[in-house]
Structures are given as C-alpha cells and as structure tokens.
Amino acid sequence: MRERYSTIDYHTAGEPFRIVPDLGIPIEGSDVAAKRVSAIDSLAVGRVRQILCFEPRGHADMYGGFIVAPDDEGAHFGVLFWHKDGFSTACGHGTIALGVWAIESGIVAADSSGITDVIIDVPSGRVTARVHTDDEGAVTGADFINVPGYVLTKRVPVQTSRGEVLADITFAGATYAQVDASSVGLSIEPEDVSEVIAFGREVKWLLNDSAHAEHPSDSRLNGIYGTILFTDHSADGIVRQRNATVFADGELDRSPCGSGTCARVATLTEDGKLPVGAELVHDSIVGSRFLARVVAESVEEGRRATTTQVSGIAHKTGEHVFEVDPRDEMTPGFVLR
C-alpha cells in the first residue's frame, strides 16, 4: 500500500514552508516543546520529515511544519518546525505562512476589523501571526510577533578560515551568531552564495558547543541555530541591513529570516542603533524584505529584552498529495548540496 501525505505549501519572502495538517503519527508531550523532543527521538516522525524534505519531493533548503495540538486553549494550534537536519525551536517565516494559511483555509475566522491574531504554540513559546485582510477578506499582509529576544554575549572572537571575526550572540526563539560580512570581504549577493553558506556554516559549528551558545535556563534551546551575515546600508535616518542567514547545517534562508530579524532587532536595540519605535528595513540575499520594530520591552533571564514585530506576507504555492511507493528503493530520499 502506498503512503500518502497531504501538504499545503507557501512561501514567505521566497522561503518555502510546507504545512502538514495531519501527520497521522501520535507525538507525545505535555507541550509543544516536549513534543519536539519526542519528534526528535521518533524514527517514524523523522522518516516522514525526510520524505517531505529530501529530494525528490523536497530539496536541501526545504522547510515545513507538522501541525500539533497547542499547549492549552489559549492558542489556535501548535507546530513542530522541521528542515533537512531535524526540528527547530523557532521559525518566523513559517509563523507568517501559518497565519496566512489559517485565515485562508478558514481554520481561524477573519475578524471584520481586518486584523486577526492567530495564536500559535511553538517549541520556544507562544507566538502570534497577526494577519491583515481587506474588505473582501483577502490577505494583504501578516506580522510575526515573537517571544522576547535578548543578547547573550557581545563581540565574541572567533578564529575562522578568513581570520578572526567578532560575533554577537542573541536569543530570539533560537540562538544566532551575527557577523558583519564586510569584515571578511563577503557581500550578500546571489553570486557569492557558495562562500556565504560555507562561512556561515563554519561560524555556526565553531560556536555551537561553546558556553556562549548555552540558553540561560532551558538546555533544549542550547546551541547556535544559525549564523546571520549582514551588511549595513543605513542612510538618512533609515536603519537598513541586508543579510544571509545560514541555519541548521548549511541551509540558506531565502527570506530575511523571521526569528533572525528579531535577533538583529534585539542586538541593534542593545547597541543603541535602533531606537524603540524605529523600523529596521531588513533585506534578504534574494532581495525580499521584512520590516521590523520593537513593540514591547521587558527583562528576561536578567537581560534587557525586546518583543519584535516582523511584517511580511506569505503566498500559497500549491497543495500536494505526496506518495511513497513501497517498491521505491530511494525512500526516504536524499540530499544534494
């Protein structure tokens, strides 16, 4: 008998997100964070992730999520984010896609005001996709409102193949190392993509197991999820940066990265380069854009923290029923970089 997996696919600023509304495999756990641990340990769940993420049904940079029950009735649903290397703790572009999907599919009814909050439980906490609709009910935009983000450590020296660099490390649902790309002669352009991926991956693994990458209170959030390589293009009072986020094991985000954008906002705010209320114009390596600003400040883990709103939009690219022939020796698939 053939296996069948139904998905609804979106892209947010160019980055794919494959939604699986019904995985068909029970995932144990008292909350979404615990369900992520169960998913990591489950060969059956991991196999479906590989089938939907690996070639020939996906590719090395594919991203998606399994819909699961929320932590409690305060959220509409939960999600386990996945990529080719496993399950992540946060995903801003995915949250935007999920919010648009929830409204467009009718899972959450659009408010007549034109603004609807879709509340989603993710492994790093509870986040919001604030979806905007016009008078006819069509989605016109969506905001990702993240868990609070805060700087863990600043200006960490890292000895790389390109010489010593200084990395700022910030938690924003996942932990990111941030490096000025121009300090090592890199530009954030498609023609430099191979060098960008290689260097971002190198920095990630040099820092991943260090004390700098430890979450202050939850070891499940330890490790560097991604490296943000950025260049600054601020002028005339407008804070604008271009970035490439290399996450997991050498995957490149086509969008400006939702949770990564929150990390940049927290870092820039800490540095006094982004006043509260000001907007970060954040561009990706393919030229897509998020707009981000601080919507609240707090103290988390003894540190100054910012809650960031990231504005963008997601578009549906298709609906799929993926099949697995039991005679197919290529199952669950393969990855080529």
C-alpha positions as CSV (number, residue, x, y, z in Angstrom):
1,M,0.0,0.0,0.0
2,R,1.3,3.5,-0.9
3,E,1.8,6.0,1.9
4,R,0.2,9.4,1.2
5,Y,1.0,12.7,2.9
6,S,-1.1,15.8,2.2
7,T,0.6,19.2,2.4
8,I,-0.2,22.9,1.7
9,D,2.8,24.8,0.6
10,Y,3.5,28.5,1.0
11,H,6.5,30.8,0.5
12,T,7.3,33.8,2.7
13,A,9.6,36.3,1.0
14,G,10.9,33.4,-1.1
15,E,11.5,30.9,1.7
16,P,9.3,27.7,1.4
17,F,7.1,26.4,4.1
18,R,5.4,23.0,3.7
19,I,2.4,22.6,6.1
20,V,1.3,19.1,7.2
21,P,-2.1,19.5,8.8
22,D,-2.4,15.8,9.7
23,L,0.8,13.8,10.2
24,G,-1.1,10.6,11.2
25,I,1.5,9.7,13.8
26,P,0.9,10.4,17.5
27,I,3.5,12.7,19.1
28,E,3.7,12.6,22.9
29,G,4.4,15.5,25.1
30,S,2.7,17.8,27.6
31,D,3.5,20.9,25.5
32,V,5.0,21.7,22.1
33,A,8.5,21.9,23.5
34,A,8.2,18.4,24.8
35,K,6.6,17.2,21.6
36,R,9.7,18.5,19.7
37,V,11.9,16.2,21.9
38,S,9.6,13.3,21.1
39,A,9.7,14.0,17.4
40,I,13.5,14.2,17.5
41,D,13.5,10.7,19.2
42,S,10.9,9.2,16.9
43,L,12.2,7.3,13.8
44,A,8.7,7.3,12.3
45,V,8.3,11.0,12.6
46,G,11.8,11.6,11.4
47,R,11.2,9.4,8.4
48,V,8.2,11.5,7.3
49,R,10.2,14.6,7.7
50,Q,12.8,13.2,5.4
51,I,10.3,12.1,2.8
52,L,8.8,15.6,2.6
53,C,12.1,17.4,2.9
54,F,14.6,15.4,1.0
55,E,14.8,15.0,-2.8
56,P,12.9,14.0,-4.9
57,R,10.0,15.6,-3.1
58,G,11.9,18.5,-1.5
59,H,15.5,19.8,-1.5
60,A,18.4,20.7,0.8
61,D,16.8,24.0,1.8
62,M,13.2,22.9,2.3
63,Y,11.3,23.9,5.4
64,G,8.0,22.9,6.9
65,G,5.9,22.1,9.9
66,F,3.7,19.4,11.4
67,I,0.5,20.8,13.0
68,V,0.1,19.5,16.6
69,A,-2.2,20.3,19.5
70,P,-1.5,23.6,21.3
71,D,-0.2,23.7,24.9
72,D,-3.7,24.9,26.1
73,E,-6.9,26.6,24.8
74,G,-5.1,29.9,24.7
75,A,-3.6,29.1,21.2
76,H,-5.3,28.0,18.0
77,F,-2.8,25.2,17.3
78,G,0.8,24.2,17.8
79,V,3.5,23.4,15.2
80,L,6.7,21.4,15.1
81,F,9.1,23.1,12.6
82,W,11.4,20.9,10.5
83,H,14.2,21.1,8.0
84,K,16.6,18.6,6.4
85,D,18.7,18.3,9.6
86,G,15.9,18.0,12.2
87,F,13.4,20.1,14.2
88,S,14.0,23.7,15.1
89,T,12.8,25.7,18.0
90,A,11.5,28.8,16.1
91,C,10.6,29.9,12.6
92,G,9.3,33.4,11.9
93,H,8.8,33.0,8.2
94,G,6.9,29.8,9.0
95,T,4.7,31.6,11.5
96,I,3.8,34.1,8.9
97,A,2.9,31.3,6.5
98,L,0.9,29.5,9.1
99,G,-1.1,32.7,9.9
100,V,-2.0,33.3,6.3
101,W,-2.9,29.6,5.9
102,A,-5.1,29.6,9.0
103,I,-7.1,32.6,7.6
104,E,-7.2,31.4,4.0
105,S,-8.3,27.9,5.0
106,G,-10.9,29.1,7.5
107,I,-9.3,27.4,10.4
108,V,-9.4,30.8,12.1
109,A,-12.2,33.2,11.1
110,A,-11.0,36.6,9.9
111,D,-12.2,39.4,12.1
112,S,-14.3,42.1,10.4
113,S,-11.9,44.7,11.6
114,G,-9.3,43.4,9.1
115,I,-6.9,42.4,11.8
116,T,-6.9,38.8,13.2
117,D,-4.4,37.3,15.6
118,V,-3.6,33.7,15.0
119,I,-2.0,32.3,18.2
120,I,0.5,29.5,17.7
121,D,2.4,27.5,20.2
122,V,6.0,26.7,19.1
123,P,8.9,24.9,20.9
124,S,10.3,28.3,22.1
125,G,7.0,29.6,23.4
126,R,3.7,31.2,22.3
127,V,3.9,33.5,19.2
128,T,1.4,35.4,17.1
129,A,0.7,35.8,13.4
130,R,-1.3,39.0,13.0
131,V,-3.0,38.7,9.7
132,H,-4.3,41.7,7.8
133,T,-7.3,41.4,5.4
134,D,-9.1,43.8,3.1
135,D,-12.8,44.4,2.8
136,E,-13.3,41.3,0.7
137,G,-11.4,39.1,3.1
138,A,-8.2,38.7,1.0
139,V,-5.0,38.6,3.0
140,T,-2.9,41.7,2.5
141,G,-0.1,41.1,5.0
142,A,1.0,39.4,8.1
143,D,3.1,40.2,11.2
144,F,5.1,37.8,13.2
145,I,5.2,38.7,16.9
146,N,7.9,36.7,18.5
147,V,8.9,35.6,22.0
148,P,11.2,38.2,23.7
149,G,14.7,38.3,22.3
150,Y,17.9,39.3,24.2
151,V,21.6,39.5,23.7
152,L,23.5,36.6,25.3
153,T,27.1,37.9,24.7
154,K,28.8,40.5,22.5
155,R,31.9,40.6,20.4
156,V,33.0,37.0,20.8
157,P,36.3,36.5,19.0
158,V,36.1,33.5,16.6
159,Q,39.1,32.2,14.7
160,T,38.0,31.3,11.2
161,S,39.5,30.3,7.9
162,R,39.1,34.0,7.0
163,G,40.8,35.3,10.1
164,E,39.4,36.4,13.4
165,V,35.8,37.8,13.4
166,L,33.7,39.2,16.2
167,A,30.3,37.6,16.7
168,D,27.3,38.9,18.7
169,I,25.2,36.1,20.0
170,T,21.5,36.7,20.6
171,F,18.5,34.5,21.5
172,A,15.2,35.2,19.8
173,G,13.4,31.9,19.9
174,A,16.6,30.4,18.6
175,T,20.1,31.5,19.1
176,Y,22.0,33.3,16.3
177,A,25.6,34.3,15.9
178,Q,25.8,37.6,14.0
179,V,28.9,38.7,12.0
180,D,29.4,41.7,9.7
181,A,30.0,40.1,6.3
182,S,32.1,43.0,5.1
183,S,34.6,42.3,7.9
184,V,35.7,39.2,5.9
185,G,35.2,40.6,2.4
186,L,31.8,38.9,1.7
187,S,28.9,40.5,0.0
188,I,25.3,39.4,0.5
189,E,24.6,38.7,-3.2
190,P,23.5,35.6,-5.0
191,E,26.8,35.3,-6.9
192,D,28.6,34.8,-3.5
193,V,26.1,32.2,-2.2
194,S,28.6,29.3,-2.0
195,E,31.1,31.3,0.0
196,V,28.3,32.7,2.2
197,I,27.0,29.3,3.0
198,A,30.5,27.9,3.7
199,F,31.4,30.7,6.0
200,G,28.1,30.8,7.9
201,R,28.3,27.1,8.4
202,E,31.9,27.4,9.7
203,V,31.0,30.1,12.3
204,K,28.0,28.1,13.5
205,W,29.9,25.0,14.2
206,L,32.9,26.8,15.8
207,L,30.4,28.3,18.4
208,N,27.7,25.7,18.6
209,D,29.1,23.7,21.6
210,S,30.6,26.7,23.4
211,A,29.4,28.2,26.6
212,H,28.4,31.3,24.6
213,A,25.6,29.2,23.0
214,E,24.0,28.0,26.2
215,H,20.5,29.2,27.0
216,P,20.3,30.6,30.5
217,S,17.5,28.3,31.7
218,D,16.5,25.7,29.1
219,S,19.1,23.3,27.8
220,R,16.7,22.3,25.0
221,L,17.4,25.7,23.5
222,N,21.2,25.4,23.6
223,G,23.3,25.7,20.5
224,I,23.7,28.1,17.6
225,Y,20.8,27.6,15.3
226,G,22.2,29.9,12.6
227,T,24.7,32.5,11.5
228,I,23.5,35.9,10.3
229,L,25.9,37.5,7.9
230,F,24.9,41.1,7.4
231,T,25.9,44.3,5.7
232,D,24.7,47.7,6.8
233,H,23.1,50.1,4.3
234,S,21.6,52.6,6.7
235,A,21.3,56.2,5.5
236,D,19.2,59.3,6.0
237,G,17.9,58.1,9.4
238,I,16.7,54.8,7.9
239,V,18.1,51.7,9.5
240,R,18.5,49.2,6.7
241,Q,20.5,46.0,6.5
242,R,21.0,43.1,4.1
243,N,21.5,39.6,5.5
244,A,22.0,36.0,4.7
245,T,21.0,33.6,7.4
246,V,22.8,30.2,7.2
247,F,20.9,27.8,9.6
248,A,21.0,24.2,10.7
249,D,23.9,22.6,8.8
250,G,24.4,24.9,5.8
251,E,20.9,25.8,4.8
252,L,20.4,29.3,3.4
253,D,17.2,31.3,4.2
254,R,15.8,32.9,1.1
255,S,13.8,35.3,3.3
256,P,15.4,37.8,5.6
257,C,14.7,35.2,8.4
258,G,11.9,36.0,10.8
259,S,13.4,34.9,14.1
260,G,16.8,36.1,12.8
261,T,15.4,39.5,12.2
262,C,14.2,39.6,15.8
263,A,17.7,38.7,16.9
264,R,19.1,41.6,14.8
265,V,16.5,44.0,16.3
266,A,17.4,42.9,19.9
267,T,21.1,43.4,19.1
268,L,20.7,46.8,17.4
269,T,18.5,48.0,20.2
270,E,21.1,46.9,22.8
271,D,23.7,48.8,20.8
272,G,21.6,51.9,20.6
273,K,21.5,51.8,16.8
274,L,17.7,51.1,16.6
275,P,15.6,53.4,18.8
276,V,12.4,52.0,20.2
277,G,9.7,52.8,17.7
278,A,12.1,52.9,14.8
279,E,11.9,50.4,12.0
280,L,14.5,48.0,10.7
281,V,14.3,47.5,6.9
282,H,15.7,44.0,6.5
283,D,16.5,42.6,3.1
284,S,17.5,39.1,2.1
285,I,20.1,37.7,-0.3
286,V,17.4,37.4,-3.0
287,G,16.1,41.0,-2.4
288,S,12.9,40.2,-0.5
289,R,12.1,42.4,2.6
290,F,10.8,42.3,6.1
291,L,10.1,45.4,8.2
292,A,10.6,45.0,11.9
293,R,10.2,47.1,15.1
294,V,10.1,46.7,18.8
295,V,6.6,46.5,20.2
296,A,7.5,45.8,23.9
297,E,10.4,45.8,26.2
298,S,11.0,43.6,29.3
299,V,13.6,41.8,31.4
300,E,14.2,38.2,30.6
301,E,16.8,36.0,32.3
302,G,18.2,39.2,33.9
303,R,18.7,40.8,30.5
304,R,17.1,43.6,28.6
305,A,14.7,42.0,26.1
306,T,12.7,43.2,23.2
307,T,9.5,41.8,21.7
308,T,9.7,42.3,18.0
309,Q,7.1,42.5,15.3
310,V,8.2,41.4,11.8
311,S,6.0,42.4,8.9
312,G,5.8,40.5,5.6
313,I,3.4,38.3,3.7
314,A,3.2,34.6,2.5
315,H,1.7,33.3,-0.7
316,K,0.3,29.8,-1.4
317,T,2.2,27.9,-4.0
318,G,0.2,24.7,-4.1
319,E,-1.4,21.7,-2.5
320,H,0.1,18.3,-2.7
321,V,-0.5,14.7,-2.0
322,F,2.9,13.0,-1.9
323,E,3.0,9.3,-2.4
324,V,5.5,6.7,-1.4
325,D,5.6,3.5,-3.4
326,P,6.7,0.6,-1.2
327,R,8.9,-0.6,-4.0
328,D,10.8,2.7,-4.2
329,E,14.4,2.0,-3.1
330,M,15.1,5.7,-2.9
331,T,12.8,6.2,0.1
332,P,13.0,8.4,2.2
333,G,15.1,10.3,-0.3
334,F,18.5,12.0,-0.5
335,V,20.1,15.4,-0.1
336,L,22.5,17.1,-2.6
337,R,24.1,20.4,-1.9
